[in-house]
Amino acid sequence: MFTITTEDRGGVIIVVGCILMTWTLLCFMIRMYNRFTIRASLGLDDFACGLATVRANRRFAIVRLAF
C-alpha cells in the first residue's frame, strides 16, 4: 500500500501523521473531559483548541488522500 523506498518516503509521512493525529485527538478528548468534570463550562481557549484540532484533521485528510 504505502511502500518506503530510497526514492519515495511517502509512507513515513502517513505513519507519522497517523500517530500524531491520534495523539492530538486523544489530548483534545482528555481536555474536554477535564473541562466538563471540573468547570462544566468552556472558554475561548477551548474553542480555539477545537478549531485547531478540526483544521489539523482536515489538513491530514488532504495529505492522506494525496498519497
C-alpha positions as CSV (number, residue, x, y, z in Angstrom):
1,M,0.0,0.0,0.0
2,F,2.5,2.7,1.2
3,T,6.0,1.4,0.4
4,I,9.1,3.2,1.7
5,T,12.0,3.2,-0.8
6,T,15.2,5.2,-1.1
7,E,13.4,7.4,-3.6
8,D,9.9,7.6,-2.1
9,R,9.3,8.1,1.6
10,G,5.7,8.9,1.4
11,G,4.8,6.1,3.7
12,V,6.8,7.7,6.5
13,I,4.6,10.8,6.2
14,I,1.5,8.8,6.5
15,V,2.7,6.8,9.5
16,V,3.9,9.8,11.4
17,G,0.8,11.7,10.6
18,C,-1.5,8.9,11.9
19,I,0.5,8.7,15.1
20,L,0.4,12.5,15.7
21,M,-3.3,12.8,14.7
22,T,-4.2,10.0,17.2
23,W,-2.2,11.8,19.9
24,T,-3.9,15.1,19.1
25,L,-7.4,13.7,19.3
26,L,-6.6,11.9,22.5
27,C,-5.3,15.0,24.1
28,F,-8.3,17.0,23.0
29,M,-10.7,14.4,24.3
30,I,-8.9,14.4,27.7
31,R,-9.0,18.2,27.8
32,M,-12.8,18.2,27.1
33,Y,-13.4,15.5,29.7
34,N,-11.5,17.5,32.3
35,R,-13.3,20.8,31.4
36,F,-16.7,19.2,31.7
37,T,-15.9,17.4,35.0
38,I,-14.1,20.3,36.7
39,R,-15.7,23.5,35.4
40,A,-18.7,22.4,33.4
41,S,-18.1,25.3,31.0
42,L,-16.0,26.0,28.0
43,G,-13.8,29.1,27.4
44,L,-12.4,30.8,24.4
45,D,-9.3,28.7,24.6
46,D,-11.3,25.5,24.4
47,F,-13.0,26.7,21.2
48,A,-9.6,27.7,19.7
49,C,-8.2,24.2,20.6
50,G,-11.2,22.6,19.0
51,L,-10.9,24.7,15.9
52,A,-7.2,23.8,15.6
53,T,-8.0,20.1,16.0
54,V,-10.6,20.2,13.3
55,R,-8.3,22.1,10.9
56,A,-5.4,19.7,11.6
57,N,-7.7,16.7,10.9
58,R,-8.8,18.2,7.7
59,R,-5.3,19.0,6.6
60,F,-4.1,15.5,7.4
61,A,-7.1,14.0,5.4
62,I,-6.0,16.1,2.4
63,V,-2.4,14.9,2.7
64,R,-3.6,11.3,3.2
65,L,-5.8,11.5,0.0
66,A,-2.9,12.9,-2.0
67,F,-0.9,9.7,-1.5
